C-alpha cells in the first residue's frame, strides 16, 4: 500500500502532514481508499462510497481548518450530506437523498475534513449491534465473529481496523459509547446541547440524541468537538460554551478528582466479573495518579427509566414512517422494514400525550436526583457494557418479539441510558481486555457541561489504553 505509515497517525497528525506539505490531501484520501478496499470486505464497515465527491472537494480547494485534508466517514443515520444517500440502513429509505448538509457536517467540512462515504448502522438505530438486513453485519476487527457494537458499529469498525483515525457517530442511549467499548476506542457522548442536531431535526428525541465521533486518541476527540460544538440556529437545547478549547485540556493536570465507582446495573442486569474488574482496575489507575475513590449513590429505578426513554425514542417512529410514506406517495410495505422495527412502530405509535408527559416527568425526577450526586463527586466510572462484546447474532432484529429484544439490549447496555437522560458528558475509554482478548470499555461521566474534566482525566489515562486491534496492528 502507498503511505505505509498512514495508520501511525491520528487525524491531527495527518492534518499536520498536510499543513507542512509532507503529504497532499489526495494522497491521504488514496491511502484511506486503499485500506477500505482491502479491509471492508472483511469487516463491512463502509456501506456508501463518496470517493468522486471527496476528490472533487479536494480539487475545489479545502478550507484551512484544523483537519484540512483528513478523510472522514459519516454514519448512515440522522446526518444529511448534500447529494449523498441517507438510508438509515433501511430498505424503506433507499433512494433518500438530501440536498443540504446538516450543521454538524457543514462544520466538519469547514474544519477541513473530506467527506468520503457512510458507515453501517442497524436499521433506524434500533439495536446496539450493527446487523441490518439491508447491508449485512459489521464485524469486530478484534474478533470477526463478534459484534462491533451499535448503533455506530460501522464507524467503530472502520476506525479500529485502521481505515481512518476518526469517524462520525451518534448516540441516543449508548450508540457512541457501546461500539467504542466493543472496538477499543475513545467514544464521547458530549453534554446535551454541545453539538448541533439541525436543521433537519428540531428536538432530537427529547434531548436523548447526540452526535460526535469515535477516535483512537483523546486529542482527536477533543479537537473534533472544538470544531463542531455550539448550538445551531433555533436549537432547542443549549449548554454554555467552554471557557477554553477542549484540545487545550488534553495534557492539563486535572488535580485530585473525587471519583465514584459503580458496578451494579440499575435495572438489575447481571454484570460480568470482567467488566466489574475493568472498573476496579480503572479506579486503581486513578488512585495511582492522585485521585480519591469516594462513595457515590446513583440509585434509581433503572428499568422504569429505560422504559420511559424507549417511549420517548420509539413513539416518534410512527411519525417518521408517515413522513416517508408521504415522500414515496404510498404506504410502507412490511417487507421494507425489519420485524423488530415494524413491531416497535406498532407498539409505540399508539402512545398518548398523557403517557409522554408522564415519562418526561419521571425522567426529570431521576435526572435531578442524579445531578445531586455530583455535589460530592467529580467523575463516576461504570462499565460501559455489562458484558464483553457479544457474538454476532445474539442481539437479533429478525423477530417481532419486541419485549424480549429490548430486554436483551438493555441487559447488555444497562449503564449508558441514565446519562443520555441526564444529558451529562459520558466517555468510554479502552482500559481493559477480556480473557479472550476482546476490548472492555469503562464509562467515565462528569457533571453537566463539564466535558473538559473528562478530557483531562482521559488524557492522563491514555498511556494505559489497550492499543490497536489485531487487524490494525498486523499492518
Order of alpha helices (4+ residues) and beta strands (2+ residues): alpha-alpha-beta-alpha-beta-alpha-beta-beta-beta-beta-beta-alpha-beta-alpha-beta-beta-alpha-beta-alpha-beta-alpha-alpha-alpha-alpha-beta-alpha-alpha-beta-beta-alpha-alpha
